[in-house]
Amino acid sequence: METNSDPNQKKHIFILSGQSNMAGRGGVIKDHHHHLHPIWDGVVPPECHPDPSILRFSAALQWEQAHDPLHADIDTKKPCGVGPGMSFANIVRERVAGDALGLVPCAVGGTAIKEWARGEELYENMVKRAKESVKEDEGSEIKALLWFQGESDTSSKHDAEAYKVNMETLIDNVRQDLNLPSLPIIQVAIASGGEYIEKVREAQKAIDLPNVICVDAKGLQLKEDNLHLTTEAQVLLGQMLAEAYLTHFEACTI
């Protein structure tokens, strides 16, 4: 997609990470022609419209104009659809007038938190992408990490009980490795999962570290699979994340 955006303009950068509900399965439907492969229905709600000032960092480490599915070249094993990123970006963009907004998609479906430990490929790739996103960018700044993960840790008691320590470790590590000791983290409390979902949700809400806040996805509409948020729910979640970010972390400019 062609972009008129100046790739060197100052950017407010947000890392999008976690598993499939961050990567986005909104609008991914069964393909009735082929019966085998689900496909994205291609529906982009108005709240997720592209804008020349909203950029995305591609798998090839290039800035380009952002549009759904944001994770198409990152979460490549499954079809991606609408996630929370674009509705988040459209709201925050209005508050950072004059600057571009950069999204760094890193989420991969079906991944457990232990796969996001320091030294693991997913974690190292996220850190690398985040560092590269600001490498040659005077004045661009990583503003927050948006994290939606945990469904894969709800099927075993052991994983659910280890979640809090694992997530706190991830937060410490990513702040250290990006040299951003007070990097804002907005985590989403999961809305679906297996037997130990409440244990994981409790862990998510119990994390008490500076500049870490939690937005609760419980009650947002799920698709028929009872696992993934619908397109409409993703739009709402993006708005909730934007509100949380602007309320807690974006200094009032008025």
Secondary structure by P-SEA (a helix, b strand, c coil): cccccccccccbbbbbbcccccccccccccccccccbbbbcccccccccccccbbbbccccccccccccccccccccccccccccaaaaaaaaaaaccbbbbbbbbbbccccccccccccaaaaaaaaaaaaaccccccccccbbbbbbcccccccaaaaaaaaaaaaaaaaaaaaaacccccbbbbbcccccccaaaaaaaaaaacccccbbbbbccccccccccccccaaaaaaaaaaaaaaaaaccccccc
